[in-house]
Amino acid sequence: MGWRCVDERLIRCGELLLSLDFLERYDLELSVLNCGKVGRPYRVTCMYVMFLAVVRYLFSMPYRQLEGLHRLIPRLPPIDYSWVRRRILRLDLRPYMSLSSYDGLYL
């Protein structure tokens, strides 16, 4: 079995059905982030990264499985697990850390 198959299988494990109402203002947030920016424009908003962080802690999901979440939202660019890890580690996630130990969650 090649690494490509392994990666695809791990990415598919990250596919979920979730409400994505926070994306209603995605384009506006992205335009505000890129306003006056010099160099390569941002493609992913801070709220999307925060959403990924919450999903990660809520479902105890590894970073690589978060790659599959972009398939739920076709208009968003694909993400790389190492990039997501770096962005999530820069966030203040103390309010969400308790989500990973919630025992009442059933999938």
N, C-alpha and C positions, 0 to 999 in steps of 0.2 A: 504494500500500500504506500503510495507516494504522499509527500507532505501536503500537496495541493488537496488531496482527498480528505486528509486529516483536518486541515484548516477549514474546508467547506463544511465538514460534519460539525466542527465546533461552532462555527458561525451559525449554522442552522439551529443549534441548541439554544441560541439566544433569541429566537423569534418568539414574540409574545403578542397578545392582543391587549392593548391599553388605550385609554382615552388620551388623545393628543390635543386637547383644547388649548393648551398653552401656546400652540403654534399659530394661533390666529393672528398674532402680532409679530410673527417671525420676520417677515420682510421689512417691517418698520424698524425692528431692533437691529437687523443686519445693516440697514442703511445708516442708522445712527452710529453704529460701530465703525463703519467705513467712511463716514463724513470727515474730510480733512486728513485722512490717513495717507501716509506716503508709503509706497511700496505695494506689495501684494495684498489684495483685499481679503478681509475675513470671509470665510465661507460658512462658519458655524457660530451660532450665538452663544452667549453665556448661559441663557436659560436652557438651551438644549444640552449643554454640558452638565448643568445642574440636574436636569431630568435624568441624564445617564447616570449621574452619581446616586440619585435617589433609587433608581432601578437596581443599580449594583448592590446597594446596601439592603434594600427591601427584599430582594430575591437572592442575596448572597451569590451574585453572578460574577464570574471572572471577567476581566477586561476583554479578553478575546471574544467572549460570547456577546458582548455589547456591540460588536461589529454587525451582528445580524439585525439589530434594531432598526437600522436605516432602511431595511426592506419594508417596514411598516409605513414609512414616510418617503415615497418615491421622489418627491421634490427636494429632499435634503441630500447633500453630498455624502458619499460613503465615508466612514471614519476608520482610522487605523487604531488598533488596541494600544499600541505604545503611545500614540499621540493623546488618546483619551486618558490614559493613565497619568501622563504628565499634567494634563489640564485639570483632572479631578484632584490630584494631589495638591494643586495650588489653591483649591477652594477651601473655605472654612466649612467643614461638614459636621461640626459638633452637634448641631440640632438634629441631624439625621442618623447619627451613629447608633442611637437606640433602636432604630428600625431593623437592624440586622439581628437583634435578639428577640424579636416579637414572636411569641410561641403560638399565637392565635391565627396565623396565616396558613391557609390551606390552598394548595395549587391543584 
